[in-house]
Amino acid sequence: MSAGPLVCPSCSEAYPPEERFCPECRMPLVYGAADAESELGPVDDRHLRARKIKPQLAEGELVRVAGARNQAEAEFIQGMLLEEGVPSLLRRSAGFDVPDFLAAGPRDVLVPQSGAATAREVLLEAELVGPGPMPHRVVAPSRLLAGMLAALAIGALLVWLTTIALR
């Protein structure tokens, strides 16, 4: 089996099979010959998914755009985002103790920063998230420390007032 060249649908330049996107147009490359699949054999699922991703939506740090109640719901959201060209990653939500081999438990859906706005629009259209700012689950360590110190100070004040009142 010999791999045929890939062609940019926009500028018609040919590229080797290792390339996925045209460097000039940033368009996904397609097979040049109509019978390319019969020559190369069926394309696996991983390659089909990679070809749907828009490179301009795959840049930046990962941000949380949605939460799902279980693995199946998270994969459904992931498929919706992929159809719009947004790559995503699923992560088990923090604080949920279930063995890793189970599909139960909440999941976070993460996308690159450049694709967050598009993902948010897709999820709003599907009514999977509400309008407003994206939910943030991570608390800054400094805020957590300040809250704990304030709670400790209030507790110490209550103990001191109780000891004074009992004298």
ABEGO torsion letter per residue (X at the ends): XBBBBBBBAAAGBBBBAABABBAAAGBBBBBABAAAAAAAEBBBAAAAAAAABBAAAABEBBBBABBBABAAAAAAAAAAAAAAGBBBBBBBBBGBBBBAABABEBBBBBBBAAAAAAAAAAAAAAGABBBEBBBBABBBAAAAAAAAAAAAAAAAAAAAAAAAAAX
